Amino acid sequence: MSETSDIPIRRVEVIGPGENARSGAVECKVGTTIELEPQKLVTYCSGEWKPIIYDALLLCGAVEFCDRRYERPRGWGRHFSLSVPVHEPALWSDPSVTETLSDALAKLTGDRWDISFTKRRFDDPEIVQAHLHWPKPKSIMLPFSDGMDSRAVATIFRGPDLVLVRLGTKQIDHPKIDGRRQAFTTVPYAVPGRHFPETSCRSRGFKFAMVGALAAYLSGSSRVVVPESGQGALGPVFCSYGPPDYRTHPVFLSKMQAFLRPLLNVDIEFEYPRLWSTKGETLRAAIDAVETVPWRDTRSCWQPNTQMSVGKKKRQCGYCAACMLRRLSVHAAGQNEVSTTYMFENLSARRLEEGLAEGYDQEKFLGEAQQAYAVAGPAHLDQFATFYDSTRSKPALRMQIRELSRALGESEETVDQKVRDLIARHRAEWQAFLRSLSPHSFIRQRSVGVA
């Protein structure tokens, strides 16, 4: 992001109940703008309450508020001046913390972040200690959403040492062990609201990393498993049409490690067991490990539920990049889903409108944005499949391989070969998927990956 003087500084101040922000700052009020729920914080309380947990979650909420509150300009980047009250401002204000925090957030969101910390004047919430099933030291933390990769990797890593740190809304697993509630069963904060000016929400990656790291810290562990497969972690950076999306990319998470080390005084290690596997290979590995894997009730779609329902039943759109990757992966794993999983039921349709479910309000919801999603979805998978064939992409690729090798601690030659192998397998899966469609399918007609 270029630091030009014409980018307005968005001043935001987090305040407690009964407090007022300084003149010129937008109020981000604890209890209304950010909700930290005591009953949910219980699962992050290991017996001795640690105020740094509350402060870290408050920071997450403030970052999410800023990210969603201000629409991005045409040039993408914004400039935030954020003030957050914490229990130990000296710790948070140390340059080893503030500089690495700003660096991680800048890489993730593409914005400039000037974050300052003040002494918190309001009290911690009253936490009633619950009878929890607490993880054993050295457990493996898996940030667990409603997605297919989360479900598959949780199956592959199943065992007594695996702890699911829930990020989604559905509780797929049983929330209790031996009658006791588990730790980390939900995200204990929320930024209420449905219609925010900015929808890109790149800051979700910060929440993902922070919540997983806090769970490891409280459990005496250092291992956080990133469940994303290679296409989802690397594709949005290699094949971005705009500012790259680093949400689960090792480069961003290495910067999070650098921030968390001085803050928590521990080394949190983010691990990528499926980074060099396709999503289809990950699903297949989970199915091979356990006969029944409940992956069909997971959700991959980027689209809001309010726009994707028929007869009051929610669906996934079926044509955005996330849905297209899911459908490709299901095919690659030799599986299938019922057509009513998606709003775009018929992949072999000549036009998007012809493949949509009967009863979908096309006049209301099928505008230019949806048409653009339907074009970009297959194009993203096409671009990843042919990335090494494009001379235009080679300078960018060299830079991306260089920063990825530094983040992983491997040589550029090793990383380059692993990327090539991943893309080759993705390309084979994509070609097989396209050949399974009608030659008249608008997805196949728009794709260059079919052989």
C-alpha positions as CSV (number, residue, x, y, z in Angstrom):
1,M,0.0,0.0,0.0
2,S,1.4,3.4,-0.9
3,E,1.5,5.8,2.0
4,T,0.2,8.9,0.2
5,S,-1.1,12.0,2.0
6,D,-4.5,11.8,0.3
7,I,-5.5,8.6,2.3
8,P,-7.6,9.8,5.2
9,I,-6.6,8.6,8.7
10,R,-9.5,6.8,10.3
11,R,-9.2,7.4,14.0
12,V,-11.0,4.8,16.2
13,E,-10.9,4.6,20.0
14,V,-12.1,1.6,22.0
15,I,-13.9,2.7,25.1
16,G,-15.6,1.1,28.0
17,P,-19.1,1.6,29.5
18,G,-19.7,5.2,30.5
19,E,-16.6,6.5,28.7
20,N,-16.3,8.9,25.8
21,A,-13.8,9.0,22.9
22,R,-11.6,11.9,22.3
23,S,-12.6,14.6,19.9
24,G,-12.4,13.4,16.3
25,A,-12.3,9.7,17.1
26,V,-15.0,7.2,16.2
27,E,-16.2,5.3,19.3
28,C,-15.8,1.5,19.4
29,K,-17.7,0.7,22.6
30,V,-17.2,-2.4,24.6
31,G,-20.7,-4.0,25.2
32,T,-22.3,-2.6,22.1
33,T,-19.9,-2.2,19.2
34,I,-17.8,-5.1,20.5
35,E,-19.5,-7.8,22.6
36,L,-17.3,-10.0,24.8
37,E,-19.6,-12.5,26.4
38,P,-18.6,-13.8,29.9
39,Q,-20.3,-17.2,29.4
40,K,-18.2,-17.7,26.3
41,L,-15.0,-16.4,27.9
42,V,-15.4,-19.2,30.5
43,T,-14.0,-21.7,28.0
44,Y,-10.8,-19.6,27.8
45,C,-10.3,-19.5,31.5
46,S,-8.1,-22.3,32.7
47,G,-8.5,-21.7,36.4
48,E,-6.4,-18.6,36.8
49,W,-7.9,-15.6,34.9
50,K,-5.4,-14.0,32.6
51,P,-6.3,-10.4,31.6
52,I,-4.1,-10.6,28.5
53,I,-6.7,-13.0,27.0
54,Y,-9.4,-10.4,27.4
55,D,-7.1,-7.7,25.9
56,A,-6.1,-9.9,22.9
57,L,-9.8,-10.6,22.1
58,L,-10.7,-7.0,22.5
59,L,-8.0,-6.1,20.0
60,C,-9.4,-8.7,17.6
61,G,-12.8,-7.1,17.9
62,A,-11.4,-3.6,17.4
63,V,-9.5,-4.7,14.3
64,E,-12.6,-6.4,12.8
65,F,-14.7,-3.3,13.6
66,C,-12.2,-1.0,11.7
67,D,-12.0,-3.4,8.8
68,R,-15.7,-3.7,8.3
69,R,-16.7,-0.1,9.3
70,Y,-14.8,1.7,6.5
71,E,-15.3,1.0,2.9
72,R,-12.1,0.5,0.9
73,P,-11.2,3.3,-1.6
74,R,-10.5,2.5,-5.2
75,G,-6.8,2.1,-4.4
76,W,-7.7,-0.5,-1.8
77,G,-5.6,0.6,1.2
78,R,-6.8,2.5,4.3
79,H,-5.0,4.2,7.2
80,F,-6.2,3.4,10.7
81,S,-5.2,5.1,14.0
82,L,-6.5,2.7,16.6
83,S,-6.4,3.1,20.4
84,V,-7.1,0.1,22.6
85,P,-7.3,0.0,26.4
86,V,-5.4,-3.0,27.9
87,H,-4.4,-4.3,31.4
88,E,-0.7,-3.9,30.8
89,P,0.0,-1.0,28.4
90,A,3.7,-1.2,28.9
91,L,3.8,-4.8,27.5
92,W,1.5,-4.0,24.6
93,S,3.4,-0.7,23.8
94,D,6.8,-2.3,23.6
95,P,8.1,-1.8,20.0
96,S,8.7,-5.6,19.7
97,V,4.9,-6.0,20.0
98,T,3.5,-2.9,18.3
99,E,5.8,-3.1,15.2
100,T,5.3,-6.8,14.6
101,L,1.5,-6.3,15.1
102,S,1.3,-3.5,12.6
103,D,3.5,-5.5,10.2
104,A,1.2,-8.6,10.4
105,L,-2.0,-6.6,9.9
106,A,-0.5,-4.6,7.0
107,K,0.4,-7.9,5.2
108,L,-3.0,-9.4,5.9
109,T,-5.3,-6.4,5.1
110,G,-3.3,-4.2,2.8
111,D,-3.9,-1.3,5.2
112,R,-1.6,0.9,7.4
113,W,-2.2,0.4,11.1
114,D,-1.0,2.8,13.8
115,I,-2.1,1.1,17.1
116,S,-1.6,2.6,20.5
117,F,-2.4,1.1,23.9
118,T,-3.8,2.9,27.0
119,K,-4.5,1.7,30.6
120,R,-7.8,0.0,30.8
121,R,-10.1,1.8,33.3
122,F,-13.0,-0.6,33.3
123,D,-13.0,-4.0,35.1
124,D,-12.7,-7.4,33.6
125,P,-16.0,-9.2,33.3
126,E,-17.1,-11.4,36.1
127,I,-16.2,-15.0,35.1
128,V,-17.9,-17.8,36.9
129,Q,-15.5,-20.7,36.8
130,A,-17.0,-23.7,34.9
131,H,-16.2,-27.4,35.2
132,L,-14.4,-27.9,32.0
133,H,-12.6,-30.7,30.3
134,W,-9.3,-28.9,29.8
135,P,-6.7,-30.0,27.2
136,K,-3.6,-31.8,28.2
137,P,-0.3,-29.9,27.9
138,K,1.3,-30.3,24.4
139,S,-2.1,-30.8,22.7
140,I,-2.5,-29.9,19.1
141,M,-4.8,-27.0,18.4
142,L,-6.9,-27.0,15.3
143,P,-8.9,-23.8,14.5
144,F,-12.1,-25.4,13.3
145,S,-14.7,-23.7,11.1
146,D,-17.7,-25.0,9.2
147,G,-15.5,-25.7,6.1
148,M,-14.6,-29.0,4.4
149,D,-10.9,-28.7,5.1
150,S,-11.5,-28.3,8.8
151,R,-13.7,-31.4,8.9
152,A,-11.3,-33.4,6.8
153,V,-8.1,-32.5,8.7
154,A,-9.9,-33.0,12.1
155,T,-10.7,-36.5,10.9
156,I,-7.1,-37.1,9.8
157,F,-5.6,-35.8,13.1
158,R,-8.3,-37.5,15.3
159,G,-7.1,-38.6,18.7
160,P,-7.0,-37.6,22.3
161,D,-4.4,-34.9,21.7
162,L,-6.4,-33.0,19.1
163,V,-8.3,-29.9,20.4
164,L,-10.8,-28.2,18.1
165,V,-10.9,-24.4,18.6
166,R,-14.2,-23.5,17.1
167,L,-14.5,-20.5,14.7
168,G,-17.8,-21.3,13.0
169,T,-21.4,-21.4,14.0
170,K,-22.3,-25.0,13.7
171,Q,-21.3,-27.4,16.4
172,I,-20.6,-30.5,14.4
173,D,-18.8,-32.4,17.2
174,H,-20.2,-33.1,20.6
175,P,-19.5,-30.1,22.8
176,K,-18.9,-32.3,25.9
177,I,-16.5,-35.0,27.1
178,D,-17.5,-37.2,30.0
179,G,-20.3,-34.8,30.7
180,R,-18.0,-31.8,30.9
181,R,-17.9,-28.9,28.5
182,Q,-14.8,-28.5,26.4
183,A,-12.5,-25.5,26.3
184,F,-12.5,-23.2,23.3
185,T,-16.0,-24.2,22.1
186,T,-16.8,-20.8,20.6
187,V,-15.3,-17.4,19.7
188,P,-16.0,-15.3,22.8
189,Y,-16.4,-12.0,21.1
190,A,-18.6,-10.6,18.3
191,V,-18.9,-7.4,16.3
192,P,-22.7,-7.2,15.9
193,G,-24.3,-6.0,12.7
194,R,-25.3,-7.4,9.3
195,H,-24.8,-4.6,6.7
196,F,-21.3,-3.1,7.0
197,P,-19.8,-0.8,4.3
198,E,-16.9,-3.1,3.7
199,T,-17.4,-6.8,2.9
200,S,-13.9,-8.1,2.1
201,C,-13.2,-8.7,5.8
202,R,-9.5,-9.7,5.4
203,S,-9.1,-9.4,9.1
204,R,-10.8,-12.8,9.6
205,G,-7.3,-14.2,9.3
206,F,-6.2,-12.3,12.4
207,K,-9.1,-13.8,14.4
208,F,-8.2,-17.3,13.1
209,A,-4.6,-16.9,14.1
210,M,-5.2,-15.2,17.4
211,V,-7.8,-17.5,18.7
212,G,-5.8,-20.6,17.8
213,A,-2.7,-19.1,19.4
214,L,-4.5,-18.2,22.7
215,A,-5.8,-21.7,22.9
216,A,-2.3,-23.1,22.6
217,Y,-0.9,-20.6,25.1
218,L,-3.5,-21.4,27.7
219,S,-3.0,-25.2,27.2
220,G,0.8,-25.1,27.5
221,S,1.1,-26.0,23.9
222,S,2.9,-24.4,21.0
223,R,1.2,-26.3,18.0
224,V,-1.5,-24.8,15.9
225,V,-2.5,-26.8,12.8
226,V,-3.7,-24.8,9.8
227,P,-6.2,-27.0,8.0
228,E,-6.2,-25.2,4.7
229,S,-5.1,-27.2,1.6
230,G,-2.7,-25.8,-0.9
231,Q,-5.2,-24.4,-3.4
232,G,-6.9,-22.4,-0.6
233,A,-3.8,-21.2,1.2
234,L,-1.6,-20.3,-1.8
235,G,-4.1,-19.8,-4.7
236,P,-5.5,-16.5,-3.5
237,V,-1.9,-15.1,-3.4
238,F,-0.6,-16.6,-6.6
239,C,-3.8,-15.8,-8.6
240,S,-5.1,-12.6,-7.1
241,Y,-6.8,-10.1,-9.4
242,G,-6.3,-7.4,-6.8
243,P,-4.5,-7.2,-3.5
244,P,-3.5,-10.8,-2.6
245,D,-5.4,-12.6,0.2
246,Y,-3.0,-13.9,2.8
247,R,-5.5,-15.2,5.4
248,T,-4.0,-18.7,5.9
249,H,-0.8,-18.1,4.0
250,P,2.5,-19.0,5.8
251,V,3.9,-15.5,5.1
252,F,1.2,-13.8,7.2
253,L,1.3,-16.5,9.9
254,S,5.0,-16.2,10.2
255,K,4.5,-12.5,10.9
256,M,1.9,-13.5,13.5
257,Q,4.5,-15.7,15.2
258,A,6.8,-12.7,15.3
259,F,4.1,-10.7,17.0
260,L,2.9,-13.4,19.5
261,R,6.5,-14.3,20.6
262,P,7.1,-11.0,22.6
263,L,3.5,-10.7,23.6
264,L,2.9,-14.1,25.1
265,N,6.6,-15.0,25.8
266,V,6.1,-18.3,24.0
267,D,6.9,-19.6,20.5
268,I,3.6,-20.5,18.8
269,E,4.2,-22.8,15.8
270,F,1.7,-22.8,12.9
271,E,1.9,-26.1,11.0
272,Y,0.6,-26.8,7.5
273,P,0.0,-30.5,7.1
274,R,-2.0,-30.2,3.9
275,L,-0.2,-27.2,2.3
276,W,1.2,-29.4,-0.5
277,S,-2.0,-31.4,-1.0
278,T,-5.1,-30.4,-3.1
279,K,-8.4,-30.1,-1.3
280,G,-9.6,-33.2,-3.1
281,E,-6.6,-35.2,-1.8
282,T,-7.3,-33.9,1.7
283,L,-11.0,-35.0,1.4
284,R,-9.9,-38.4,0.0
285,A,-7.4,-38.9,2.9
286,A,-10.1,-38.2,5.5
287,I,-12.5,-40.7,3.8
288,D,-9.8,-43.3,3.6
289,A,-9.0,-42.8,7.4
290,V,-12.6,-43.1,8.6
291,E,-15.4,-44.8,6.8
292,T,-17.9,-42.1,7.6
293,V,-16.8,-38.4,7.4
294,P,-19.7,-35.9,7.8
295,W,-18.3,-33.5,5.2
296,R,-21.5,-32.9,3.2
297,D,-22.9,-30.6,5.9
298,T,-19.9,-28.3,5.8
299,R,-20.1,-24.9,4.1
300,S,-17.6,-23.4,1.7
301,C,-19.6,-20.6,0.0
302,W,-18.5,-16.9,0.2
303,Q,-22.1,-15.7,-0.4
304,P,-24.4,-14.6,2.4
305,N,-27.2,-17.0,3.3
306,T,-29.8,-14.2,2.9
307,Q,-29.2,-14.3,-0.9
308,M,-28.9,-18.1,-1.2
309,S,-32.1,-19.8,-0.1
310,V,-35.0,-21.5,-1.8
311,G,-38.2,-22.4,0.1
312,K,-36.5,-21.1,3.3
313,K,-33.7,-23.6,2.9
314,K,-30.2,-22.3,2.8
315,R,-27.9,-23.3,0.0
316,Q,-24.4,-22.6,-1.2
317,C,-24.2,-20.6,-4.4
318,G,-22.2,-23.2,-6.4
319,Y,-20.3,-20.8,-8.7
320,C,-18.1,-18.6,-6.6
321,A,-14.4,-19.5,-6.4
322,A,-14.8,-21.3,-3.1
323,C,-17.8,-23.3,-4.3
324,M,-16.1,-24.2,-7.6
325,L,-13.0,-25.4,-5.7
326,R,-15.3,-27.5,-3.4
327,R,-17.1,-29.0,-6.4
328,L,-13.8,-29.7,-8.1
329,S,-12.5,-31.4,-5.0
330,V,-15.6,-33.5,-4.4
331,H,-15.2,-34.8,-8.0
332,A,-11.4,-35.4,-7.5
333,A,-12.1,-37.4,-4.3
334,G,-14.6,-39.6,-6.2
335,Q,-17.6,-38.3,-4.2
336,N,-20.8,-36.6,-5.0
337,E,-23.4,-34.2,-3.6
338,V,-27.1,-33.7,-4.2
339,S,-27.7,-30.9,-6.7
340,T,-29.8,-29.1,-4.1
341,T,-26.7,-28.4,-2.1
342,Y,-26.2,-25.5,-4.5
343,M,-28.2,-22.7,-6.0
344,F,-26.4,-23.3,-9.3
345,E,-27.7,-26.9,-9.6
346,N,-26.7,-27.7,-13.2
347,L,-23.0,-27.3,-14.0
348,S,-23.5,-28.2,-17.6
349,A,-25.9,-25.3,-18.2
350,R,-25.1,-23.0,-21.2
351,R,-25.8,-19.9,-19.1
352,L,-25.7,-19.2,-15.4
353,E,-29.4,-18.3,-15.4
354,E,-30.3,-21.6,-16.9
355,G,-28.6,-23.6,-14.2
356,L,-30.1,-21.9,-11.2
357,A,-32.6,-23.7,-9.0
358,E,-36.3,-23.2,-9.7
359,G,-37.8,-20.7,-7.3
360,Y,-34.6,-18.6,-6.9
361,D,-35.4,-14.9,-7.2
362,Q,-33.1,-14.0,-10.1
363,E,-34.7,-10.6,-10.6
364,K,-33.9,-9.6,-7.0
365,F,-30.5,-11.3,-6.5
366,L,-28.9,-12.1,-9.9
367,G,-27.1,-8.8,-10.7
368,E,-23.8,-7.8,-12.1
369,A,-22.0,-8.9,-8.9
370,Q,-23.3,-12.4,-9.1
371,Q,-22.4,-12.6,-12.8
372,A,-18.9,-11.5,-11.9
373,Y,-18.6,-14.2,-9.2
374,A,-19.7,-16.9,-11.8
375,V,-17.0,-15.7,-14.2
376,A,-14.2,-15.3,-11.6
377,G,-14.8,-18.7,-10.0
378,P,-13.7,-20.9,-12.9
379,A,-11.1,-18.3,-13.9
380,H,-9.4,-18.5,-10.6
381,L,-9.0,-22.3,-10.9
382,D,-7.9,-21.9,-14.5
383,Q,-5.3,-19.4,-13.6
384,F,-3.9,-21.6,-10.9
385,A,-3.8,-24.6,-13.3
386,T,-1.8,-22.6,-15.9
387,F,0.2,-20.4,-13.6
388,Y,3.6,-21.7,-14.7
389,D,2.7,-21.4,-18.3
390,S,2.2,-17.6,-18.1
391,T,5.3,-15.6,-18.9
392,R,3.5,-12.5,-17.4
393,S,3.3,-14.2,-14.0
394,K,7.0,-15.2,-13.7
395,P,8.4,-12.1,-12.0
396,A,5.5,-12.2,-9.4
397,L,6.0,-15.9,-9.0
398,R,9.7,-15.5,-8.2
399,M,8.9,-13.0,-5.5
400,Q,6.1,-15.2,-4.0
401,I,8.4,-18.2,-4.0
402,R,11.1,-16.2,-2.3
403,E,8.8,-14.9,0.6
404,L,7.2,-18.3,0.9
405,S,10.6,-20.1,1.3
406,R,11.6,-17.6,4.0
407,A,8.3,-18.2,5.9
408,L,8.7,-22.0,5.7
409,G,12.5,-22.1,6.3
410,E,13.1,-24.1,3.1
411,S,15.2,-23.3,0.1
412,E,13.7,-21.5,-2.9
413,E,14.5,-24.6,-5.1
414,T,12.6,-26.9,-2.7
415,V,9.6,-24.6,-2.4
416,D,9.5,-24.0,-6.2
417,Q,9.4,-27.8,-6.9
418,K,6.7,-28.3,-4.3
419,V,4.6,-25.5,-5.8
420,R,5.1,-27.0,-9.3
421,D,4.0,-30.4,-8.1
422,L,0.9,-29.0,-6.4
423,I,-0.1,-27.0,-9.5
424,A,0.4,-30.1,-11.7
425,R,-2.0,-32.2,-9.6
426,H,-4.5,-29.3,-9.4
427,R,-4.3,-29.0,-13.2
428,A,-5.0,-32.8,-13.7
429,E,-8.0,-32.6,-11.3
430,W,-9.3,-29.5,-13.0
431,Q,-9.1,-31.0,-16.5
432,A,-10.8,-34.2,-15.4
433,F,-13.6,-32.1,-13.8
434,L,-14.1,-30.0,-16.9
435,R,-14.3,-33.1,-19.1
436,S,-17.1,-34.4,-16.9
437,L,-19.2,-31.4,-17.9
438,S,-21.2,-31.0,-21.1
439,P,-19.1,-29.4,-23.9
440,H,-21.8,-26.7,-24.0
441,S,-21.3,-25.8,-20.3
442,F,-20.6,-22.1,-19.9
443,I,-17.9,-23.1,-17.3
444,R,-16.2,-25.4,-19.7
445,Q,-16.5,-22.9,-22.6
446,R,-14.9,-20.1,-20.6
447,S,-12.0,-22.3,-19.4
448,V,-8.6,-22.8,-21.0
449,G,-7.7,-25.8,-18.7
450,V,-9.6,-28.5,-20.6
451,A,-7.5,-30.8,-22.7
